[in-house]
Amino acid sequence: MQKSKLIDKLRLVERDEMRDLGKFVESPFFNKDEKVVKLFDYLKKYHPVFDNKKLDREYVAKKVFPEWKDNAYKKLSHIMSRLSQLVDDYFVWKETEYDNFERYHALLKAYKRRKGDWFFDSAVGDFRKHLDKQPERGTDYYFHQYRLNEEIYTHTATERVQTDIDSLGNAIDNLDLFYFAKKFMYCSEVRFRELYLAEKSELVLLDEMLGGIKHPLLKDNHFIQIFATIVQLYQTRDKTVYEKLKTFIREGGIKVSTAERMDMINMANNFCILEYNRGQISYLEEIFDWNEYGLQENIWIVGHMDHALYFNIVSIACALQKFEWTSDFISKYTQYLRDEVQENTRIMAKSQLEFAMQDFEATLELLRDVEFVDVQYSLRAKAYQLKCYYELDGYEVLFYDACNAFAQYCRRNKVIGEQARKINLNFISMIKKLYQAKYQRTEGQESLIKRLEDTPIPFSRWYREKVEADIKDK
């Protein structure tokens, strides 16, 4: 049962939602089958992990429904399907509760279908007031304005030939605003990916749209101007366009959702990362500035902070040797990580900080005997151990033991993807050669750099620095 769709769906239910879901399942309006309630009451005890032998399908059938003498497996499958559908219904109900826009649209459709014209007009007025109160003017705003005007225009009670009706014109304007905004967002993503790929996409009417952004409907729309500039930046890679974009984004008063603001910052930051990876070192400071700006504007925390973002911020700050800032960041923002990754992420971040400050003994102490939940953290931690042993004198035996243990871990762990397995095994082989070149003079600098250029590994920048600093040409 643990691998069933039902259990997978129940894992998506937040802890504080389980009580509401229970009431939903028990409500005779939504469910009249007591067997479904009994199954839910049994399963909820194992939420959210659902990792227990007592969830074996045959065991559950005998425990919850002992009265079933035959076809128990088939009967339980039917009850599971019914409960699974109820979980879907609960998710839909919950989303409608969260989203007032969709509630208003559903209400307008209901009044149209039931010919409740007076109530329809009243709901239109309420919806308009609700939209006017919204501080955000992003794609969702234009989309809902368009849908509202379409509902009005397509209502059978609307006199379409009246000269004073403006719903159709408003619908067109808001449809254009939504279309331009959304298309520029998607096109910016396409153009960004093209910078990594050989293939190019033919984006219909994009050039014409870029030429039309000076139209009165669009020229004062901050949101559209920003994403049009992002498209231009990815097409030209022009530093002046980047500076223009930075000014656009950081101007006060922009009214968009947090998610759309995050998209803007990420798009600008991605350009900086791309340029930095191409050797433009000055962009490293720009990457840090975008990360810090996101913190100042409270963009990065939506309920919680993504642990990958948290770790990237630490990595960039350490690369710039902003050690005090990094320590303050770890102290302040660890609390915003999800509980299940919080401690592991903190330890890994502290380890990176200690390593950047060249306190290799402290790094090893932090990583000693830690069992990381995330396999990527485990890989990174084991690589850091090798780097520490390389940096410290007198650790030859531990270095080779750690290399062998790391290689065994890579080969035996079935969770590690094939690409990650390959590049980490490459790293083990390459750091061995670096160690031998440093202490036994087995290879020269030129040979190791050639190997590095031909072999993909993590921490390639660190590796090159070590080769250039520690190894002489033979």
N, C-alpha and C positions, 0 to 999 in steps of 0.2 A: 504493500500500500504506500510505502514511503516514496515510491517513484511515480505515483499516480498524479494526474492533473489536479485532482482535488487537493492533495497535500501541497503541491506546488503553489496553488492559489492561496491556501490558508497561510503559507509562509509569508505571503505578501501583506497580510493583515497586520497592522501595527498593534502593539500590546494594548494601547488604550482604546482600540477599536473593537476588541474581542467581545466586550460586554454589549456594545451596540449591535454587533453581528448576531450575538445570541438572541437578543430581543427581536431582531429582524426574522431570524429563523423560527422563533417560537410564535410569531404573530400569525393568527389564523387568516389574516388578510392575504399574506404572502405564501403561507404554507399550511396545509391541513393534514400533512402526513406526520404522525407522531414518531414514526421510525426515523425520519430525517432528524428530528430533534434529539432522539436518543443517540444517534451516531455523532452528531455535533457535540453533545455533552461529553461523550467519551473522548473524542479527538482533541477537544480544547485543552485538556490537561497536558498535552504534549507540545503545545504551541510555545515558542515559534520554531524549535529545532526539529521536532518530529523524528527523532532518531532513537527508536526503542523497539525491542523485539516484540513488544506487546502491540505493535502496529502491523504485524503480519496479517494479511487479509483473512486467512482461515481462523486465526486466533480471535480477531475482532468479531467475525461472524458468530463464533461460538459464545464469546463473552457478552456481546451486546444483544444478540438475538438467539438465545438458546432454544427458543421454540421452533426454529427452522430445522426440519429433519432432512430435507432434501433440497437440492439446487441452491444451497446457501451462497455459493460463490456468485452465481448469476443474480440472485436477489440482492446481495450486497452491492454488486456493481450498479444495479438500478438505483439504489438509495444513494450511492456515492454520486451518480450522475445528477440526481435531483438536488443534492446539497451543493454540488459544484455550480449548478445553474443559479441557485440562490445566492452564492457568493458573488457571481457575476452581477446579479440584480442589485445586491448590496453596494457593489462598487459603483454602479451607474447612479443609484440613489445618492450615494455619498458625493460623487462628483457634481451632481446637480445642486446639492446643498452648498458645496463650495463655490459654485459658479453662478452668480446671479444673472449674468448675461444669458446663459442657456435657459435659465428658469423663465426669464421674460420672453424669450423667443417661443418657448413651449406654451406659455400662457397666451400669447398672441395667436398662435396656431389653434389653440383650443377654442378661443372666443370666435375666431373666423369660422371654424367648422360648425360651431353650435349657433352661429348667427347672433351672437351677443354683441351687437354693434356698439352699444353704449359702453359696455365693459371693455371692448376692444379699444375705443378712443381713450378711455381712462388709463388703460395699461400703456398705450403709446405715450401718453403724457408722463406717466411715472418712469417709463424706460428712458425717455429723453432727459428727464431730470437726473436720473441715475448716471447716464453717460456724461452729462455736463459736469457732474461732480468728480468725475474720474480725473486724477492728476496726470494720468499717463496718456500719451498720444502716439502710441505705436501701432503696429499692424492690427492688433486685436481691436483697437478703438475704431479704426477705419472699417474693418470687416463688419463689426456689429452695427455701425452707422449705416453701412450699405444694406445689411440684412433688414434693419428696421424700416428703411425707406422702401425696400422691396416688398415687405409685408403690407405696408400701407398702399403701395401702388397696385398690388395684385389683389387687394381686398375688393370683393364684389360691390361693396357699398361706396367705393371711391369713384367720384365723378372725374374720369380721366380727361374729359374735354374741357374742364374748367381752366380758365386762363391763369388763375392764381395758384394752381397746384404746383408745388416745387419738389415733390417727393421723387419724381423721376430724375430731375436734374441733380438732386442731392445724392441719389443712388449712384448715378454715373460718376459724380465727383469722388465719392468715397470709394467706389470700385476702382477708379484710377489710382487713388492714393494707396489703397491696399495693394493693387497690382504692382505699382512701381516699387513700393517698399519691399514687398515680398520677393519680387524678381531680383532686385539689387542684392538682397540678402543671399539668395540662392546663388546668384552669379558670382558674388564675391567668394563664396565657398568653392565653387567650381574653379575659378581662376587661381585660388590659392593652391588647390590640389594639383593643378596643371604645372605649377612650378616644380613639383616633385616628379611628375610623370612626363613621358615623351609625347603622349597623345594630347591633342587639342580638341576642344569642343566648339561646335558652331552654335553660338547662342543667338537665337533668332531675335532680331530687332534690338539687340543690346546697344549697338552703336547709335541707333536712332534715339533710343531712350536716353542715353548719355547726352546726346545733343539737345534733348528737350527739357533738361532739368532747369533751364532758365524760364520756363513757362510760369506765368503768375501763380498757378495752382501749386507749383512745386518749389519755386525758388526760395520761399521763406519757410519751407518745411525742413526743419533741422534734421529730423530722422532720415528722410530720403536723401538729403544732401550728404550726410555722413556715409551711408552705404554706397552711394554713387562714387564718393571719393575713395572708399575702400576698393571698389572694383578698379578704379583708375590706378590706384597704388599697385595692385597686384599685376596690372597689365604693363605698367611702366617701370616699376621699382625705383621711382624717382624720389630722392630725399626731400625735395621741396613739397611733393604731394604728401609725403609722410608728415612733415611739419604742419601742413595745412590740416590734415586729419587729426593730429594731436590737439591742435587749437580747437577744432570743431567739437571734439569729444569732451574737452575739459572746460568748454564754455558753460557757464551756469545757466540754469533754467530749462534744460532739456527734460521733457516729460515723456519718459518711456518706462516700460516695466523693468524690474531688476534683471530679468532673464535677457531682455534685449540689450540692456546696458552692458551686461556681462559679455554678450556676443560682440558688441563693438570693441570692448577692451581686448578681448581674446583675439579678434581679427587684427588689431593693431599690434598686439604683442606677438602673434604668430609671424608677422612680417619681420619683426625684430629678431626673433629666434632664427628664422630662415637666413637672414643676412649675417647673423653671428656665426651660424654653422658654415657659412660660405667664407668665413675668415674676416668679416668686418667686426673686429673686436670691440669697437666703440659702442656697438648695439647692446652689449652686455649690461651696461648701465641703464640703457633704455628699458630693457626687460625688467630690471629691478624696479625702476620708476613706475612701470605699469602695475607690477605686483603691489607696490606700496600704495599707489593710487587706489587700487581696488579695495585695499584694507581701509584706507581713510574714508572712502565713500560707502563702506559697508556692503560691498558688492559680493564678496566671496562667501558670505555666510547666509545660506538660505535654509534655515532650520539647523544645519550643521555645515561644517567646512569639509570639502572633499579632501581625503587624505593624500591623494596624488598631487593636488594643487599645493597643499600644505608643505609637502616634501620638496616640490619644485621651488617654492619660495625659499626654503632653507638652503637648497643647493645653489641657487643664484646668489644669495646673500653671502654664503661661504666663499664662493668663487671670487667675489669682490672684497673678501676679507673684512666684511662688516660684522665682526664677531659679537660685539656688544649688542648690536641691533638684532642679530639672530638669536642670541640668548633671551632677550626680552620678548621676541616673537614667540619662541617656544613656550615661555612661561605664560604668556597672555592667551595664546590661541589654541593650545592643546585641548582645552576644555570644550572647544566647539567641534571636535572630531567625534565620530560615532563611538559609542562605548566599546564595541567589539574590536576596534582597531586603535583605540586611543593610546594605550600603553606601548604597544609595539611601535607605533609611528613616532611616539616621543623618544623612545630609546634609539631608534634608527636616526632620528634627527640630531639627537645629542651626540651620537657616535660620529656623524658626519661633521658636526661642529668641532669636536675634539680632534678629529683627524685633520681638519683644515687648519687648526691651531698647532698642528704637529705634536700633539700630546698622544702619541701612539699607544703608550701603556694604558692611559685612561680609556682610549677607544676599545682596546682589547678587554678591559675590565667591564665596560658596559655591555659588550657583546657576549661575554662568557656566560654559558649555561642558559641563554635566552632561547625559548622556543617560539619562533615567529609564526603567527597564524597565516599570514600572506606569504605565499611561496616566493613572490618577487622580492619581498623583504629578506627572506632566507637566503636567496641568491646574492643579494646585495651585501648582506652581513658577512657571508662567507668570503666574498671577494674583498671586503674591507679587512678581514683578518689576514688574508694573504698580503695585502698592501702594507699592513702594519708590520708583519714579520719581515717583509722586504726592507722596510725603512729602518728597523732596529738591528743592531749588531748582536750576534751570538744566539740567533734563533733558527739556525739552519735545520736542526732536527724537527722542530715544531713547524717550520715552513713546509718541509716536504711531507710531513704527516698531514698537515692541513690541506695541501694540494691533493693528496690521495683521497682524503675524506670528502673533499668537495667534488672531485671527479666521480666518486662512487655515488654521492648524493644525486648528481646530475643524471647519471645513467639509470638509477633505480627508481627515482621519483616519477610516478606516472602522470602527475598533475602538470609537470613542466612541459610546455609546448616544444615542438621539435626545433624551431628556430632559436628559442631561448636556450635550449639544451646545447645546441651547436656552438653558439657564440660564447657561452660560459666555459665550455670545454676548450674552446680556442683560447680564452683568457688564461686558463690554468696552464696550458702548454706554453703560451707566450711569456707569462710571468716567470715560469721556470727558466726559460731561455734568458730572460733579463737578469734573473738572480745569478745564473751561472756566468753570464757575461760580466757582471759586476764583480763577483768574488773569485772567478776562475779564469777570466779573460778568454772565454771560449769563442766569442763573436765580437765584431766591431760595431760601431754605431750605424754605419751605412747598411750593413746586413740586416740589423734589427729593424731599422726604419722601412726597409724594403719588405720585410715580413709583415710589418704593421699595415702597410699600404695594401697588401694582398690578403689580409686576414681580418674579417670583421670581429671586433671585440668590444665589450663595455669598457668604459674608462679609457678610451683611446687617447684622449687629450693628456691625461695623467701619465699614461704609458710613454707617450712621445717626450714629455717633459723629463721623465726619468732617464730615458735613453740619451737625450741631449745633455743632461747634467752629469750622469754617472758613467757613461760608456765612452771610451775613446775609440777613434778609428784604428783599425789594425794596420 
